[in-house]
Amino acid sequence: MNVHRGPNPWRLGLWWSLCCWIWLIPATWVQAQEAPSFEVTIEAPEPLNAFLARHAELQRFKTLPDLSRAELERLVAQAPQNLRDLLGTQGHFSPTVEVRLTSLDRPVPQVHIRVEPGPPTRVALIQVTLEGDAQDAPEAAAQRERLTGEWLLPVGQAFSQSAWDNAKSRALRTLTEVRYPRAQLINSLADIVPEANEANLYLVLDSGPAHFFGDVTVEGAERYDAEMARRLVRLAGVRPGEPYDEALLQAAQRRLTDSGYYPSAFVLLAPDGEPAQHTVVARVREAPLQKVVIGVGASTDRGPRFTLEHTHHRLPGLGWRALSRFQAERDTTTLGLDLSTPVDDKGWRWLTAGEWRRQEDGNRVTQSEQFRVGQAQDGTVLDRSYFLQFDRARVREPGMTTPAATSVSANYAWTRRAFDDLTAPQRGYGLAVELGAGVTLTQDRKPYLRSRVRWLGYWPVGTASVRPSRVALRLEGGAIWAPQDAPVPVTQRFLAGGDQSVRGYTQREIGVPLPSGGVEAGKLLTVASLEWQRPLWRDGQKTAWESVVFLDAGAVANRGADLQPKVGVGAGVRYNSPVGPLQADLAYGVDSKRLRLHLSVGFTF
């Protein structure tokens, strides 16, 4: 028998009380927020108006409940001194400050503040005194010049406490970055002369003795030989007898983490030891001996993407690292294997690689195999490699299959980076050159030469006072010199279009036109891109966002007379994240008459 029970009155009452409390608590909070004990208005020139409104001590007591009239009058009496102290941090030491309490007969009294800051105090004298080794050492001459040449608060500039603090910190950092990691600020004085609106600045720094790198010790090495970590640190420039340089320690950390053997690493001086031979400690966390990475993603050029990678950092009996990878995209499938040795004392490593690829471009299908053996030297500034390469490619179209084209070539590649930041560069340039000489492996063998050059440069435009922007120029060219009938494999020739080439066109859309309506790779390549990158500002502060307008052009042909540039124009946004810029560009292909969205992450060159 089922018995139906009505609602419990006790439970209904409890729920009703709880709902009332939930509703009344925010209502009471809002009421308290909307009923201040007094109102404050500030009359002062910008940006002092906003500065005082943010930091004036009176603002802390506006919402204090049950504030008596006597207490309010006491706060108003103390306000002028607090405001003068705040104005002094901004370089105004002779201000006129008036604080009035009005509307006492109303529920909310009014506090009116009027400020005339007077003329700003300007720097009249700078005296920086050095003690310790940096005072006279010839090796520290460059640092002494930087102390004066890069001083952040020069004579004639308006004085403020924050600018003074920044100048002191930068001066000390000039010493601690190179040779003197234990440098100290001994004394500092900002002598203010209110009658003359002048500030005389005095700073005393003690560099202490010069420090030099000693032997490298490794902590945390278990799976991999500690000598490999020491070798990577030395390759970054941290060698016994070299003067201390913070940038070299950071470069050593990057060397360790970029090697793939150490996900994290810290390189620092030992806390004690003789300055002449300071031990360098490399603390590493080792990567697992093997790892499997499964990834999914998508891009505007290649569509959905699935990747599967397996890494073995030390093959049994060989000691080489093996990277096996499988990648499937909308129109491309790739299977590859890379083998490489640990770097030697000069930073070189032997490598061998093999790759199989199937690529679809409409009705045109290209199947290729590539094998490579050689040596490579990788660095943050300079990369070099030389290798022998075997290429084989076969192209199929409906109703037609071309014979496989094969070749063997000797190649040299060189890349130089001179950017101010390798993650999100603001200025500098990069140059990459590829040179190769090969021969086709047909019955009638034909020699050929191949070259490719890439260049990217950034130039700042404007000054800090006018919200600077920058211009980016990218140039690329490639050429193959061979007899007209030489069957150079398609994997050695060139195509253009896509996110990092000519925006407004799909990847590999720009090539030599075919009668069937598609394109094929050509022997000549030209690409140029011009961008204007402008940071976005908010409340006078530069944000991580940037706006971009650009013009791209590129052409592919088999003869110079046939090079007809395809043009793309557009605009986009950048977000400078810690891992590099996140880019979204909307481009219009002038020749294709289509809009395309291009998305990419990070910066590489």
N, C-alpha and C positions, 0 to 999 in steps of 0.2 A: 504494500500500500504506500503510495507517495503522499507525503505531507508537505504542503507549501507553507513556508513561514514568511511572514511579512518582515519588512526592514526593521532592524534593531534600533530603537530610538537613541540608545546611548552612543552607538556608532555614528548615527547621523549627526548627533550633536558634536562629537569629536571632529568629524570631517568638516562641519560647518565652521567650527572655531579655527581649525587649521587654515582653511581657505581665507578666512577673515584676516588672520595674522599675515599670511603670505601677501595679501592685497594691501594691508595697512602698512607693513614695514617699508616697502619702496615708496608708498605715498608719503609716509612720515619723513623719509630721507629726502625726497624731492622737495617737501615743504621746507625742511631745514636748509637745503641748498638754495631755495628761492627766497629765503628771508634772512639776508645778512644783517649783522649788527650795525654796519655802517657801509657807505659807499665811498670809493676813492676815485677821484679824477686827477689826471696828471697832465699838466701843460708844459711840454718840453719839446725841443726839436728832435726829429728822428736822426739816428736810431736810438737816441737816449730815452725817448718816450717808452718804447717797447722794452728797453733794458731795465728801466726803473720799475715799470709795471710788473715785470717778471721777478725782480729781486728785492723790491722794497719790503722791509720788515713788517710794515703795516698790513700788507696783504695776508700775512699769516693769521691775523686776528679777526678778519672780516666775518667769519662764520662762527666765532666763539659765542656760545649762548650765554645769555644773562650778563652781558658786558655792561658794567655800571658806567655812569657818566664820568665819575672821577677817574676810573681806570682808562677810559677813552681819552680824557684830557691828558693823562700822563703819557699815553702812547703818542699822542700828537706832539707833545712837548719834546719827546725823544726823537721824533722822526727827522728833523733837519740834520742832526749829526749823522744818522744812519745814511741819509741821502748824500751828504757830502763825502762820506767814506766810499760809497758806491761810485760817485762821480770821480773820485780820486783814482780809482782803478782804471778809469777810462781816460786819464790824463787831464782832467779838469780840476785844478786845485784852488781856484778862486771863484767858485760859483756863487750865485745869489739864489737862495732857497727860501721860499715862503710857503708855510703850511697853515691853512685856516680851517677851523671847524665851524660849520654852519648848519642851519636847519635843525637846530636842537629840539624845536617844538614838534618836529615831524617824527613819525614812527622810525624812519631810517635816517640818521644824521648823515651829513655830507662832509667829507674831508677833501679839500681842494689843495693841490700841490702845484706850485708854479716854479719853474726852474729856468734860470738864465745861466748856462754853463760857463760863459766867458770864453776867452781864447784858449785853444788847446795848448798844453805844455809840449814843447818840442825838444828833441835831443840836441844838446849843445856840445857835449864832450863824451868821448868814449875812451876808456883806458883799460886795456886788457893786459894783465901781467901773467907771464908764464913762469912756473917754477918746475924744477926737475929736469930730466934729460932733454925734453923738447925745447927748453929755453935756448940751447946753443947747438944741439946736434945737427950736423949738415943733413942727415937723412930725414930730419923732420921739417926741412925748409918748406916743402909743399904744404904740410899741415899748418905751419905758421901763416903762409900766404892765404890759405883757405879761411883761417880764423878772421882775418881782416876782409878778404874779398867777398866772403859769403855771410858776413855779419847781417843778421836779420833786422836790426834796429839802427839804421845809419843816422848820421847827423842830419838834422832837419826834419826827420820823420816825427809824426805825432806820437807821444809816449802813451802807453797803456800798460797795466800790470800784466795782462796776458801776453802782449808783445815782448815785454821784458823777460818773462818766464820762458817764452819760446826761444828767444835769442840766447839765453844762458844754456838752455838744454841743448840747442844745436851746437853751440861752441864746445860744450863738454863732449858731445857725440863726435865732433870732428877729431878729437884726441882718441877717444876709446875705440873708434872704428879700425885704426891702424896703429900698430906698434905699442900703444899705451892702454891696454884694456882695464888697468886699475887707476886710471886718471880720476881725480876728484876736484870738486868745486870747493875751494878753501874759504872764499869770502866774496860777497857781492853787496853792492850798495847803489841805490838810486837816490842821489842827492837832488832834491827838488828845490828850486828857487821860485816860489810863487810870484814874487814881485816881478820877475823877468819872464815868467812862464817858460822856464828852462829846466831841463833834467840833465844832470851830469852822472854818467854811468861808470862804475868801477867794478871790475871783475878780476878775481885771482884764481887761477887754475894750476893744479899741481899734476903734472903728467906722470910722475913716478919714473921708475926705470923702464927702458924699452924691453919688451918681451919677445921671445923667439920660440918658434915651434920646435918641439923635441920629437922623441919617438912616439909612434902611434900605438895605443893599446886598444883592443877590441873587447867589448863586454856583450855577452849574449850570443856568441858564435857557438853553435852546436852541430847543426846539420852540414854547414858549409865551412870550408877552410877559412880561418881568420885571416890568412894572408891575402885572400881575395878582397876582403873588406879594407885591409891596410893599403892594398894596391890602388883601389878606387879612391881612397882619401888622398894618396900621394898624387894621383893623376889630376886631382882638382887643384894642385898647387900647394897642399899642406905637407911640406917636406922639412925634415930636421935642418935647423939653421936658418930657415926663412923667417923674416919678421912677421909678427902676428898681424893677421888681416881678417877681420870679421867676414868680409865678403867671400874669402876662400873657405872658411868654415861652412858657410851656407852653401857654397858650390859643392863641397864635399858631401853634405847631406843630400843634395839633389842627385849627385852621382850614385850614392848608395841606393836611394829610393827608385831612381830611374833604371837601375840595373835589373829590377824584377826579383832579385833575391831577398830584398829587405823592404817590406811594406812601410816601415817607419824607421827613422834613424836620427840620432842627435850627435853632433860632433862639437866638442867644447874643450877648453883648457881644463886640466886638472886644477882643483881649488888650491893646491899648494905646490911647491916646487920652486926651483931656481928660475928667475926670469930668463937666463941665458939659454936654458933648455927645458921649456915647459912641456910636460907630457900632454899629448893630445889624446882624449878619450873618445872613442866611437862606440856609442851605445846603440845596438841594433836589435830589431825584432825580425826574426827570420820568417820567410814565407814557407808554407808547407812544401814538402818535396814534390807533391803532385797536386794539381787542382783542375777542376772542371768548371767552366763558365758557360751558362746558358743565357742567351740574351734575345730579347724581342724588341723591335723598334719600327720606326717608319720615317721616311723622308719624302719630300716633295719630288725628288728626282727618281728615287729607286723604289718607292712604294713600301709595303710592309717588308720587314726583314727579320729573319731568324738566324741566329748564330750559335754554334756549338764549338767550344775550344777546350782542348786538353793540353796541359803543360806539365812536362816532367823536367825539373830543374837539373837533374843529374842522372843521366842514363847509366845503368849498371855497366861496368866494364869500359865505359867510354868517357864519362864525365861531362859530356856535352848536354846542352839544354835542347829539348825537342818541343816544338809547338805544332800541334795538329789542329786544323780548323776546317769547319764546314759552314758555309754561308749560303742561304737561299733568299733571294729577293724577287721582286715582281717579274723581272725578265733576265735575271742572271743567277747562275748556280756556280759556286766555287768550292773546290776541295784542295787543300794545300798542306804542306809539311815543311817546317823550317828547322834546321839544325845549326847550332852555333856553339863555339867554345867560350869559356870565360875570357875576359880581356887579359892581354899580357902587360908587361911593365910599360909599354909605350901606348897602351890604350887600344891596340888592334885586336880583333877577334876573327877567327875563321868562320865562314858561314857557307851553308849549302841549302838550297831551297828548291822545291818542286811545286807546281801548281797546275791544276786542270780546271778549265772554265768553259761553261756553255752560256752563250749570250744571245738573246733574242732582240732584234730591232725590227718590229713589224713582222713581215714574212721572211726576213733575212736572219739566218741562224749562223753564228760563228762558234766553232768549237776549237779550243786552243790548249796547247801544253807548253809549259815553260820550265826550264831547269837552269839553275844558276849555282856557281861555285866561285868563291873569292874571299876577300878580306874587307873589313869595315872598321872605321874608327869614328865613334860617336861622341859628341860633346854638346854642351849648351850653346857654344858659339860657333864651332866648326865641326862639320861632318865630312868624312872622305870615305870613298870605297872604290875598289876595282875588282872586276869579276868577269868571268867567261859566262856567256849565256847562250842557251839553245832555245829557239822558238819554232813552233810548228802550229799552223793555223789552217783550218778548212772552212770555207764559206758555202752555205747551201741556201738556195732559193727555190720556190716552187718550179719544178720542171728543169732545174739547172743545179749542178754541183761542180764547183771549180776544184781543180787538183789542189792537194795540200801544198802549202808553201812553207819551206823550212829554211832556217839560217842559223849560223853560229857567229857570235860577235864578241869582241873584247871591248869592255866599257870602263869608263872612269866617271865618277860623280863627285861633285864638290859643292858644299853648301856653307855659306857664311851668314851669320846672324849678328846684326849690330843694333838690336832694338833695346830701348830702355827697360822694357818689361816683356818677358817671354809669354806671359799669360794674357795681358791686355795692353799692347804697346800703344804709346802716345807719340813717340817720335823714333826715328832711326830707319834702318833699311835691312833688307835681306836679299841675298843673291845666290841662286842655285844654277849650276852648269852641269850638263850631261854630255859626254862625248863618247862615240862608239865607232868602231870599224868592224865590218862584218862581210860575210860572203854567203850567198844563197846556195843551198845544197841541192840544186837541180842537176840534170845531166850537163847542162851548159852553165857552169857556175859563174855568177856575176858578183863582183865586189860592190860594196856601198859604204858610205859614211853617214853617220847620224849625229845630230846635235840638238840640244834643247836648252833654252835659257829662260829662267824666271827671275823677276825682280819686283820687289814690293817696298815702297817708301812711304813714310809718314812725316808731314811737316806741320808744326803748330802754326796757327794763324791768329794774330791779335795778341793782346796782353791780358794779364790777370784782371786788370781793372775794367776790361770791356768783355768779359765772359768769353774766353778764347775757344776757338774751334780748331779743327785740323783738316788737312787734305791728305787723302790716301791715293797713291797712283800705283797701279799694278800693270806690268808688262810681261808678255810671254811670247816666245817665238820658237819655232822648231823647223828643222829642214832635214831632208834625206837626199843625198847626192848619189844617184845610181843610174845605170843605163835605163832607157825608157821601158825596155821589156824585162827588166830584172824583177822576179817575183818576190819582192820583199814581204814577209809575213805581215798581216794586218795588225798584229800586236805591236809591231815596231813603228807603225804609221800613226797619224794624228786625227783626232776628232775634237770638237769643242761644243760648248753649251752646258748649262747647269749652274748649280749654286756657286761653285768656285771658279767659273769660267765666264760665260756670257749669260747673264740673267735675262729672263723673258723667254728662254728656250729650254727645252728638256735636255737632259744629259745625252750627249752624243748626237744631238739633232743637227749640228752644223758640220757638214762634210762635203765630199765631192758628190754632186747630184748624179743619180742613176736613172736610166730610162724607165725603170719600174716605178719611179717616184720616191724611192728612199735615198739614202746617202751611204757612201763608203769612206773609210779612212783615207786621208791624202798624205802627200809627201811634204807639204808646206803648211805651217800654222802661224797665225798671228792673232794675238789677243791683247786688248788694252781696256783698262777700267779706271775711271776717275770718280772718287767719292768725296763728298763734303760731309764730315762728321761733326755734329754740334751737340755738346752736352746740354741737358735740360736742367733748369734751375727752379728752385722753389724756396720762397722766403729768403732770397739772397744766398742760398746754399746750393752747391752743385750736387745733383742727385746721381744715382747709378744709371739713369736712363739717358739715351742719346737719340737724336733724330739724324737721319741719313738721306741724302739725295745722291743719285749715281747715274753714270752713263757708261755702258759697256759696249764693246764692239769686238767682233772676231770673225776670222775667215779661215777656211781650209781649202786647199786646191793642190793639184799636181804640177801646175805651172804658175809662175809669178804673175803672168798676165791675167790669170783666171781668179785671182784673189778678190772676192767681192764681199766686203764686210757686212755682217748681220749685226744690227744695232738693237740694244735694249736699254730702256730708260725706266726709272722708277724711284721709289722712296721706301724707307723702312725705319725700324726702331732697333736699338740695341739695349740690352741690359747687361751691365758689367758684373757678372756673378763671380764668386771666388774661384770657380773652375774655368773662367774665361767668358767671353761675350756670348750671350744668347741672341741670335739674329733672326729677324723676321723682315723680309723684303717683298714688296709687291712690285713686279716688273712687267713692262709692256714690251713685247717683241714687235718692233716696228715692221719687220718683214713678215713675221708669222701672223701679225694682227691679233695677238692673244695676250691676255693677262695671266701671269703665273705667280703663285706664292712660293717663295723660297725660304726654308727654315734651316738653320744650322746652329751648332753649338761648339764653342771653343775656338782657339786660334792655334794654328800650326803653320810652320813654314820649314 
